[in-house]
């Protein structure tokens, strides 16, 4: 038996591989990134506007609800003021709490309103 020896010699180069940058592909990549960025900005802006409109709508609805409640309170307070100003109520309080009485015909003094006098006639101004 013969020994058969053989050697395979590989040519191994340890030089780093330097690839050239494909300018057309690089430009296309940046165009795509720019287009996608622009579309995302438009999408985010429109979504932001939509949510702001919704938020303002809810705020308007809440303010209208508060206004209705305040108008209801205002109506109740005006009704209370009118009931407190009622001449019959004032008369009953004067009689019951302050022990006032109606004046007799001799004690009552009626003051009549005097209509205001006419203003003086306008002065005549000479013109040149």
C-alpha positions, 0 to 999 in steps of 0.5 A: 500500500502506497501512501498517497498524499496530496495537498490542496493549497488554497489561496487565502487573501486577508485583504478586506473587501471594499465595496463601492457605494451604489449612488443610485441605490443610496439616493433611492433609499433616501427618497424612500425614507423622506417620502415615508417621513413626510407621509408619517408627518401628514398622518400624525398631523391629521390625527392630531387635528382630529383629536383636538376637534374631539377634545374641543367638542367635549369641552363645549358640551361640558361648558353647555352643561355647566351653563344650563345648570347655572341658568337653572340656579339663576332662575331659582334665585330670581324667583326667590328675589321676587318672592322676597320683594312681594308687597304682601310678604313685606306687609306681613313681616312688618305687622308680625315682626315689627308690630307696625300698624296701618296709619289712620286716615288722619295720620296718612300724608299723601305726597303727590308727584309734581310733573317737572317744569318745561325746560327753558326755551332755546336761545337764539344764536346769531349767525354771520 
